[in-house]
């Protein structure tokens, strides 16, 4: 945290009270204001509060809350309420529901979510208003494009808890003694809490002396590395023996636990989809066969994880004799494309042509959510002109993805559009979580209902 946070016990106590209040309101309303407190209700509530404390600690629910924003609060409050809802049901079954207790869940969950979200928002506002004296005062040694970017973020996002205390410009031919004197005066006179040393502005041999001077004061010292331009919000410092290395991107799906979680999630979703969508499959097969000649399924080689090709399945939406190549160049589907059949236009618009890819998910070639797999020729054309293009193949491709729900679906007429799609795919890889997958699935379902202009 930016400073010692004394608010944690108050925030925890407030959330306990709000969870308990939601629980009691739910029970009272479902019993028409005539409830007597029963022992099993007390036990039910205590187990809910224990679960809340356990998962809030495990997830870092209260960590660095000043460095977050309202969108983060929505996600955190949402997933906490999901856990509480599951516990509410499971514990209720274990201790045996009575009367209308089953209906209480429909009051408890939305009420708890609303109250927890409001509490987080109010505490943040209070800290911004009354916590000015506790704000972290930052000094920058050196001025560069990277440091100016960091300072601008600090100014634009006051909830981070930072104030720019001083900036020491460092000339190319600076004198170390003069720099240390100026730095020492600033640390002493301006009540600095943190020092950011811009590595690109100081000589390598002087870095240890500057760090040593900073550490003689009660400040935290950081080095803003030259490699920051390659870093993402997921970069990490690693060590080879005693040599520090900056990993320019961290892939959460490198962790075996996350791979297993995503695979179990994929199998569960794809199995349910294939079971419940059998009638839809049969109807689409009949319509495709009835409106055009050729097979109902279209099989195409696409690149998967680590660029390994695999057969991807789709419902055929184009005439069977159409070609993907024109004068040796891959031909993407375009608006009013003559290759698209009458039923094909509908199933492409609603994503129904992608449904057979749940079979690919079961086979392990694809995931429900991930970067969309591109045909081989399009990959080869894009590698040399789109930055970091092959990074999207570090994970399994998906039936839907972050780029698609953000509007980058269908034809990419320019390199700029393809670059934006790839950037969103890479952001997804570096920020993956099971909650993000669930969010993308919900957004995809909504897009299927309303349709997308870029889907043709």
TORPAGU-873273 format. One record per residue: x, y negated, z of N, C-alpha, C, O in turn. Coordinates in steps of 0.02 Angstrom, whole numbers, plus 50000, padded with zeros to 5 digits. Each point is the difference from the previous one (the first is absolute). Example, Ala and Ser with C-alpha at 12.3 -4.5 7.8 and 13.67 -1.06 7.14 Angstrom:
TORPAGU-873273
506605028450390499554994150000500454994050000500525000150033;499304994649931500424994150003499614994550037500254994550008;
//
This chain:
TORPAGU-873273
500425006050000499584994050000500444993750000500595000450019;499144993949960500394994049995500224997350068500524996850005;499095004450047500174998050067499655004950046499575003949978;500624996050085499705004850046499254998850003499774994550016;499865010649968499284999349994499675002250065499985005950016;499754989250020499665001450063499255001349989499645001350048;500144998249890499295000649988499765007249991499405001450001;501075003449992499815006949986499515002850050499485002749979;500644996950087499515003050047499324996749995499495003350011;500494990149973499364996549994499635002349938499395000950001;500975000149944499685002349939499755007250008499455001649978;500945002650055499805006950012499385000250045499525003749986;500484992350068499434999950045499374997449965499465002650010;500634992349948499434997349963499705005249953499395000649995;501055003249971499765005249955499655005650038499505002749976;500764999150082499675005150041499294997750018499535003949996;500424989850023499344997350019499525000249939499425001650007;500844996649935499584999749940499785006949977499445000949978;501025004050027499815006949982499475002650049499515003149979;500604995550086499515002150050499324996549989499475003150007;500564990549976499384996249987499635002949940499395000950002;500985000749945499695003049940499675006650017499455001549977;500895002550064499745006550021499354999250039499515003549987;500494991950062499424999150042499414997149961499435002050010;500714993249946499464997049960499685005449956499395000249993;501035004149978499755005449957499545004750039499475001949975;500735000050085499605004550040499354996750023499475003049999;500584990750022499404996450024499494999349944499405001150011;500834996949930499534998949944499685006549977499425000149980;500955005450021499725006349977499545003250052499635004649985;500404992950077499555002550052499474994850019499685000550052;500244994549904499484994950009500034996750069499504999150034;501114999249984500134996250061499825003850064499934996950053;499985009649943499805003750060500515005250021499825005150029;500824993749957500515005150014500254999550071500084994550028;500055011250001500375000550063500695002649984500085004549959;500434992550072500685002149987500105007150025499895001550059;500315003049896500105007050017500755001550003500414996449971;499765008950065500715001850006500315001449932500584998149988;499065005149968500285001549934500124993649959500444999949958;499154994850054500124993749966500654996850024500394997349960;499735003150105500634997450028500595003849972500504997049980;499455009650017500545004249973500104998449925500574999549977;498894999749987500034998349929500394993549990500444999649957;499394995350081500324993549994500745000350019500424997249965;499745006350089500705000550022500435003449946500574998049989;499165007249979500375003449948500094995449939500525000249967;498984995850018500064995249945500554994950015500404998449957;499614999150104500504995050019500705003049999500484996849980;499585009550043500655003349997500235000849927500584998749984;498965003349972500175000749930500204993449970500474999749960;499194995050058500174993349975500714998250022500404997649959;499755003450105500674998450024500545004249966500524997549981;499345008950012500495004649970500164997949928500594999449982;498904999549977500134998549930500244992949990500384998749954;499414996650088500254993149994500754999850015500364996249969;499865007950078500715000350015500385003549945500544997849980;499195007749995500335004049948500074996049935500505000549966;498994995650017499994996349936500334993150004500084996749949;500105001050112500244993250006499454994949988500114994849969;499305006850056499414995849989500104992850026499714995349974;500715004050078500104993550031500684996949983500194994950030;500185008049924500684997749986499984994149950499655000249950;500754994750066500114994449955499364997349969499974998749939;499525000450102499354997949972500044993049971499594998249957;500894997650066500064993349972500285000149929499934995149964;500375010550017500305000349934499535002949948500205001549943;499174999350075499525003049954499474995049979500054994150018;499465008049945499494995649973499315003450007499955005650025;499534990949953499325002550010499895006749964499665004450026;500624996349914499935006349964500285005850039499725005450001;500854993450031500305005250043499555001650059499935005850018;499764989150011499545001150056499415004349978499785004550037;499964994349903499445004049975500195007449994499625004450020;500984996949954500235006949992500115003350068499785005650011;500564990850034500165002950066499365001450040499935005450029;499624989749972499385001150037499595005549967499685004050035;500334996349899499625005149964500235007050015499605004450015;501064996849981500235006850012499955002050073499925005950016;500124989150030499915001750070499275002150013499885004750038;499654992049930499305001750009499855006849968499585003750025;500754997949920499925006649970500205005550050499645004950007;500924994150026500235004850050499505000350058499835005550023;499944988750001499534999950055499345003449981499695003350041;500104995849897499395003149976500065007650001499555003650022;501024998949953500125007250000500005002650072499705005250014;500654991250031500025002250070499314999750031499825004450039;499804990449944499324999450027499595006249983499645002650043;500414999649895499615005849978500265006450032499615004050026;501054997049970500305006250026499885000850075499795005250024;500354989450013499915000250073499265001050016499835003750047;499744992949915499285000850012499775007149991499585002550039;500695000949911499825007149989500255004350057499665004650023;500954993950000500315004050054499604999550065499945004950037;499804989149978499654999250064499245000549991499624998950047;500175002749892499295001049984499604993550001499894997150053;499915000849888499584994249994499325001350033499795005750009;499894988850008499325000650025499574994449972500264994649985;499105006550007499544994849977500204997249933500095003849952;499964989650044500164996649937500744998249995500174995449963;500265008050073500714998350001500315000349931500484996349986;499275007949970500295000649933499934993449962500434998349959;499034998150054499894993649965500484994650025500104995049965;500195005950093500434994950029500614998549957500254994449999;499995010649964500594999149959499904994649947500484996649982;498905002749993499864995149948499994992850027500014995249962;499965004250104500044993450032500714998950025500274994549993;500035010650037500674999350030500524998049949500384995350012;499665008249931500554998949953500014993049970500524996650006;498945000949963500044993249973500094994750054500334995049989;499365006050070500074995150054500714999850025500284994550010;500045011350000500695000250023500464996849948500454996250018;499445005249918500414997049948499954992450001500514996649997;498895000850007499894992850000500334996750061500344994949993;499565008050066500284997150061500765000350001500334995250020;499965010449958500745000649999500304995149950500534997150013;499145002049931500254995349949499974992850026500484996249991;498975002050041499934993350027500524998750054500294994650003;499835010450039500494999250054500704998649971500354995650024;499845008349925500664999049970500064993049970500514996750007;498965001049961500014993449968500054994550054500394995349992;499235005250061500004994950052500684999650034500254994650013;500055011250003500654999950033500544996949955500444996650025;499525004749911500494997049954499934992450001500504996450002;498875001149995499894992850001500264996850065500294994649999;499595008850056500234997450064500764999550001500284995150027;500065009849945500734999849999500254994449956500504996750016;499165002049928500224994649956499894993250033500404995449989;499075004050051499844993650031500424998850062500274994550010;499775010650033500324999150066500715002950005500334999250050;499895004149896500655003350005500564996249966500525003049984;499394990450004500524996249964500665000050038500535000549968;499454999150098500624999850038500385006649997500615000150012;499055005349972500315006649997500215001949929500255005649989;499664989949963500175001649931500755001049992500394996650034;499805007849922500705001649989500324994649956499774998949944;500744997950082500364994849964500585003249962500435003250030;499584995749905500485003549957500504995049971499824994449981;500815007750017500534996249968500275003949941500155006050006;499924990749937500295003249941500714997449989500114993949996;500365010650000500694998349983500095001349926500095005749978;499884988949982500025000749928499334998749969499475001250031;500544996449908499394998349964500035003249931500444998349960;499105006150026500005003549936499285000849977499534998250035;500395004649906499335001349975499625004850046499414999250012;500965005950013499685004950045499804996850066499455001250024;500994994750005499844996950064499434995049993499584999450044;500414997049899499444995349989499345003749993499484997650022;500545008349948499405004149994499755002150069499404999650014;501065002650029499825002150067499724994150040499505000850036;500814993449958499774994150037499314997949977499584998050040;500305002449894499344998249974499465004650027499454997750017;500715008849988499525004750028499864998450073499435000550023;501084997450015499914998350070499544993950007499604999750047;500474995549907499584994050003499285001449980499534997550031;500395006749918499335001349974499605004850043499395000149999;500975004050041499675005050042500174998950074500425003650027;499264991550005500174998450069499875005750048500305000250054;499265004649927499875005650045500615004650008500005004350044;500514994749915500615003850010500354998050064500405003850028;499454990249997500284997950064500684996649994500354999450051;499854998449890500664996949990499954992549990499514997549972;501014999050051500104992949986500714999049976500475002850031;499644993449916500674998749975500334995050047499814994250002;500695008150036500354995650047500544995949967500094994250017;500285008749936500554996549967500235004049940499915006149997;500384990449955500315003249941500694996949992500064993949991;500465010150011500684997649991500225001649929500095005849982;500004988949978500255001049932500735002050002500394997150038;499795007849922500695002449999500284999049930499775003149952;500734992450042500314998749936500445005949979500175004350041;499994995849895500425005449974500695000050034500275005450013;500004988750000500674999550031499954997850073500384995750022;499155007250015499904998050070500605001750044500405004449983;499654992050072500515001450051499675004050056499514997750029;500765008149987499685004450050499954996750068499495000650033;501024995849988499984996850066499454994750003499644999550049;500314996449897499474995049999499305003249999499544997650033;500405007949929499365003549998499815002750069499434999450021;501065003650013499865002950066499824994550051499595001150044;500744993149949499844994550045499284997649990499634998950048;500185000249889499324997849983499495005350022499474998350026;500705008049964499555005450019499915000250076499455000750025;501114998750012499965000150073499584994350027499615001050047;500474992949925499614994250022499265001249988499584998350042;500255004549900499305001249984499705005250046499434999350023;500945006149990499745005350044499884997350070499525002050034;500914993549988499944997450069499464994750006499634999850049;500334995849901499574994150007499285001149975499554996450021;500345008449935499355000749967499615006150021499505001949968;500715001350087499635005650030499835005349949499435002249995;501075000049967499925005049948499905006950031500345001850048;499205002249923499895006950023500295005249952500225005350021;499784992949914500255004849951500434996449948499874994249983;500655009349994500444997349949499995004649939500105006050006;499774991149935500045003749937500624997649963500024994249978;500475010150013500614998349964499935002349928499915005949987;500134989349967499935001749929500675002749974500474996249992;499565010249996500625003349982500314997049937500624999649995;498974998249958500264997449937500354993350008500344997849954;499584998950105500294993350009500614999950046500314994750008;499875010850021500605000250043500495005149974499815004949968;500844993950045500515004749979499965006350042499874999850060;500245005949907499945006450035500455000350062499795002650052;500824994749942500475000350057499784995750059500225001150056;499324994049931499784995550053499365002550034499814997450052;499885007749920499355002150025500045002450073499574998350040;500955005549976500075002550069500074994350049499715000250054;500694994649929500094994450045499354996250012499854998050056;499755001249891499364996450007499525004050042499654997250043;500325009449945499565004350040500215000050073499584999650045;501075000749968500265000050069499814993650036499805000150058;500254994149907499804993750030499265000150018499814997950055;499775004549899499285000350014499845004450060499574998450040;500795007149965499875004750055500264997550067499875003250051;500494991349950500214997050063499444995750029500054997550056;499415001749906499404996450022499425005050007500055005749976;499424992250056499435004550009499554999549939499454997250002;500795005649942499625000049938500055006949968500485003750012;499034997949946500035006049959500294997949932499814994949971;500655009150004500364998249939499845005049944500005006150011;499874991249929499845004149942500414997649940500174994149995;499985010549961500344998349938499525000949942499725005549991;500184989249971499585000449940500445002449943500394996149973;499565010350008500505002949953499914997649929499464997949980;501095002449982499974998149930499545004649960499724997949950;500215008350073499595005049965499264999050011499605004049978;500214990550057499294999150016499574999449937499415001650002;500884996149943499604999349939499785006749972499535000449961;500835004950059499805006749978499525003350048499725005349984;500204991750074499625003450053499264998749993499784994949973;499835009950052499284999150005499834999850074500455000550043;498914998949973499825000050070500085006950032499865000950059;500375004049901500115006750027500745001850004500175005750015;500294989449972500705001750000500245001750071499694998050049;500875005749956500245002250065500755000250001500335001049948;499954998350110500725000650010500155007150020499715002750047;500765000549917500215006750014500765000150007500334995149982;499945010450044500725000350011500295006349968499725005550006;500844993649960500415005649976500615000050044500464996049990;499575008750060500494999650054499914993250034499484998850029;501034996749967499944993550032499894994449949500034994150018;499855007849920499914995149947499264998449992499615004649985;500184989150025499284998349991499814999849926500374997449959;499065005450026499725000049932499304997250003499615001750046;500214994249906499324997449996499625004049948500164999949941;499345003750083499555003649953499514994949973499614997150037;500415001749897499604994649971499265001649998499604995549988;500215010750023499295001750003499925006650039500395004749990;499124995550052499865006050038499345003049977499504996549995;500515009849989499415003549978499715004050058500305005150019;499134992950010499715003750056499875007349983500005004350045;499894997249891499865006949981500635004349994499955005849980;500634991450037500605004150007499955004450063500315005350005;499314992250044499925003750063499555006149989499464999549971;500785006250052499635006349989499304999850031499535002549971;500424994450088499344999650034499514996349956499425002049994;500804992449975499554996149957499835003949936499434999649976;501055004149997499865004249942499475005150016499545001249960;500535002050098499515005150020499324996950011499495002849978;500484991350054499374996650012499654998349935499405001149992;500984996149961499714998149936499775006249961499494999849967;500905005750037499815006149963499365003050029499565002149962;500384998150104499395002650031499404995649981499465002549985;500644991050016499484995249980499795001249928499415000149984;501085000849972499865001249929499605006449988499525000149962;500685005250072499665006449992499274999550025499545002549968;500374994150088499334999350028499554995949953499445002149986;500814992249991499604995749957499855003349933499435000049977;501085003049991499915003049934499555006150004499605001249954;500455002750099499575005950008499274998050006499565002849968;500314992250074499314997550009499744997149935499425001149981;501014995149983499794996949937499815005349949499494999449966;500935005850027499865005149950499375004050016499645002149955;500234998950109499405003750021499374995949986499525002549971;500484991250050499404995949995499884997249929499454997949983;501095001949977499934997149933499885005249945500014998249941;499895008050078499875005249949499424998149954500075000849939;499364996850087499464998049954500204994549952499825000049942;500574995250083500244994549958500465002749945499954997949942;500495006850077500455003049951499605003349944500144999149941;499355004850077499615003649950499634995249954499975001149939;499744993750089499644995149959500474996549951499844999249941;500754998850083500484996649957500255004549945500094997849943;500035008550073500235004849949499485000649944500175000049941;499205000650079499465000649950499964993749957499945000549939;500094993650092499954993749964500594999049952499904997849943;500705003950079500594999249958499965004649939500144998049944;499675008250069499955004949945499444998249951500055001249940;499414995850088499424998549958500114993849956499684999349948;500774996250074500084993649964500614999749955500084995349961;500375009650045500605000049957500305007049996499905004150045;500454997149902500325006549991500655000450040500364995050008;499795011050016500625001050036499885002350071499435000350023;501115001250013499945002550069499774994450048500094994149986;499605007950069499774995150049500584997250040499994994350022;500535009849988500584997850039500554997749953500105002749946;500274992250076500574997449964500615001250045500024997850057;500485005849916500605001650038500594996349969500125000349940;500254996150103500564995949976500595000550048499915000350060;500704999849912500605000050040500124993050029500014995049963;500075004650102500174993750032500565001250050500125005650021;500224989049999500555000650046499754999850072499604995750018;500655008950022499825000250070500564997750045500434996149978;499595006350083500524998250048500685002149973500085005449973;500414990150034500685001149975500035001049925500445003449974;499084993749990499975000249927499875006949971500135001149940;499635003650100499875006849976499335000149964499494998350031;500485003849905499375000049963499525005450026500215005150026;499154993649968499495004950018499394998849955499934994749970;499635010250026499394999449961499464996650042499815002650053;499954991849923499474996550036499335001249964499985000149938;499485000750100499355001649973499544994050004499974996550050;499665002349895499504994749998499425002449958500075004549958;499354992650052499455001149953500164996149936500194994250003;499735009149942500174996849936499534994149987499395000750002;500904993549986499614993949987500114997349930499684995149980;500785007949983500144997849932499865005849951499935005850020;500034992549916499905005249951500605004750001500574997850009;499305008649981500525005150008500584999149952500565002150015;499324994849927500524999349949500414993650008500444998749959;499424997350093500354993650008500725001250022500175005350028;500264989949958500715000550017500204994650050499744994449998;500735007450047500244995150049500554995649972500164994850028;500135007249916500564996449971499804996649935499625002849960;500634991250030499894996449938500664996749981500264995750034;500015006649909500654997849977500535001050053500444995850010;499525009950025500495001950050499934996650067500405001350045;499094994449963499904996450063499365002350033499495001349967;500534999350100499415002450036499434995149993500094993950007;499325008749980499404995949988499545000550060499655005050009;500334989750032499544999950057499294998849976499884997349947;499655004950096499304998749984499864992550003500224996750047;499425000749904499844993049997499244999050001499625004749992;500184989050018499284998549999499725001749931500304998249949;499125005150049499685002149938500455004649958499985000049939;500425004050096500455004649966499595005149959499575003350029;500544997449906499605004649959500115007350017499605004249981;500934997350057500135006950018499545002450056499905006050009;499804989350028499605001850059499305002049978499684996549960;500085009150066499335002449982499464996150038500154996150045;499235005149938499454996450033499975001750074499954995550042;500075011049975500005001950071500674998250033500034998850060;500505001249899500674998450026500044993050028500334998950051;499334996349918500014993250024499704999650070500244996350043;499235007549969499674999950066500445003350053500094997250054;500195008649931500385003650052500674996550014500265000650055;500014995749896500614996250013499844993950044500394998350045;499054998649942499804994050038499885001850073500154995950044;499595010049968499825002050069500515004750032499885002750054;500694998349913500535004450026499825007350001500385004150026;499054997849946499795007150003500475004449959500045006050012;500324991149939500465004149961500585002650040500335004849980;499794992150078500575002150043499825005750048500455002850032;498924999049973499795004950051500375006749996500165002850052;499994999949888500365006449998500704999750032500305005250013;499954988850000500664999550031500005002250073500535000750030;498885000349998499985003050067500295007149997500265002550050;499715000749891500325006549991500764999250004500345004050030;499924990649939500714998550004500224998850072500555001850020;499004995250019500164998750071500065006650037500465001050039;499065003549950500035006650033500645003849980500295003450042;499924996049895500605003449977500634996950030500535003149999;499414990950027500584996750030500394995549953500524997350020;499245001849918500344995649953499834992750012500394995549983;499035003350046499774993150011499744999250072499935004950037;499954988849981499694998350063499354996449985499914997549944;499645002050103499394996349989500174992649988499704996849957;500775000650082500214993049994500754999849985500395003550032;499794992449920500704999249982500054996149935499484998249972;501115000350004500074996649936499695004249944500125006049997;499504991049959499705003749945500545002849954500474996449983;499475010049997500505002849955499914997449929499444999849974;501114998249995499974997549932500235005449951500405004250019;499364995749920500245004749949500754999049988500274994650009;500075010849971500724999849989500234994449956500464996450019;499245002649922500234994649956499954993150032500444995849989;499035002950050499934993650033500544999150053500254994550010;499925011050025500544999650049500654998149966500364995550024;499805007849922500634998749965500044992949973500544997050000;498895000349978499994993149976500084994950056500274994649990;499515007350070499994995150055500644999950041500154995050033;500235010449966500595000650043500484994149991500254997250049;499895001149889500504994849987499764992950006500404995450001;498945003550005499744993250000499634998150064499854994150011;499995010850030499634998750063500465001550059500255005650006;499874989550037500445000950057499755005350048499415000350015;501045004050007499875005150051499465004949978499655002950042;500274998049893499455004049976500005007150028499485002550021;501105000749979500035007050021499925000950075499935005750024;500094988850015499895000650072499305002650015499905003050053;499644996049902499315002450011499965007549998499495002950020;501035000549956500015007349996500345003250061500165005949999;499944990150053500285002750062499485003950040500175003850045;499204995349937499455003650033499565003249946500084998649941;499465005750081499545003049953499534994849970499794995450035;500055005349901499514995449971499315001350028499875005350029;499684989949963499345000650030499434999349950500094997549945;499335004850076499394999149960499824992649998499774997449950;500334999250106499914992850005500584997150038500395003750031;499684989849967500584996950032499884992850020499484997149985;501015000050048499964993250025499954995049941499654995050005;500715006449941499974995649942499305000049970499744994849980;499955011150016499355000649969499464996250038499584996649970;500425003950097499484996650039500134992550004499564996350023;501035001549956500154992949997499914997149930500234994549985;499445009449972499814997449934500465001849943499864998249943;500705005350072500485001749947499885007149976500405004550011;499044996349956499805006549973499904999349925499794994749976;500345010749988499884999749928500594997349962500585001050020;499284995549926500524997649953500454994850033499764995450033;500895005349955500484994950021500294997049936500475002749971;499254991750008500184997149936500704997149999500324999849947;499924997950110500664996750002500445003450052499775003650044;500884995149948500495002650049499864997150069500105003350051;499674990449952499844996850064499455003850037500055000850061;499445001449903499465003850032500255006750025499825002250055;500605001149906500285006450022500454998950061500005004150046;500384990449955500434998650057499584999150063500195002450054;499244994149940499574998950058499735006650025499975001150061;499835003349894499755006550020500545004050037499865003050052;500744996949921500565003650031500164997150069500135003750048;499864989649958500144996850064499495002350053500185001350057;499194999149923499485002350048500105007350018499895001950057;500315002249894500145007150014500565000750050499975004150046;500564991949945500585000450045499814997550070500225002750050;499364992049952499774997650065499635005650037500105001050060;499495002649904499635005650030500485005250028499915002350057;500604999649904500485005050022500354997950065500095004050045;500104989649958500394997650057499574998450060500264999150055;499095000649936499554998350056499485005550012499484998850031;500675007249945499505005450005499795001450072500414999950046;498955001449961499725002950062499375003649980499714998649947;500065005950094499395003749985499404995249999499515001249965;500544993450075499464995150001499974996049935499474998149977;501125000749994500014996749935499695004449946499644997549957;500495009050046499695004749953499244999850006499644999849949;500115000350112499284999850011499704993549973499475000149968;500884994450044499774993549974499965000049924499514997549971;500995005349996500015000249927499445004449973499694998349949;500185007350084499455004449979499334996450004499595000549955;500304995750099499384996350008499934994649946499474999249971;501084997250016499994994849949499895003049930499684997049958;500605009050031499905003349935499275002049991499724999149945;499975003550107499295001949996499574993949984499535000449961;500644994050070499634993849987500104997849927499534997749968;501085002950008500144998149930499625004449951499784997649948;500155008850069499635004549956499274998049996499685000749948;500054996850108499294998050001499884993649960499514999449964;500954995750043499894993649967500334999649932499824995749959;500685008850028500354999849936500544994750000499974995150037;500545005849919500544995249993500054997749928499935004049954;500204989550036500044997449933500605002849962499985000749939;500555000950098500615002549967499975007449985500475002849972;498975000550047499935007349988499645001149934499404998949994;500995003449956499695001649936500435004949962499835002149945;
//
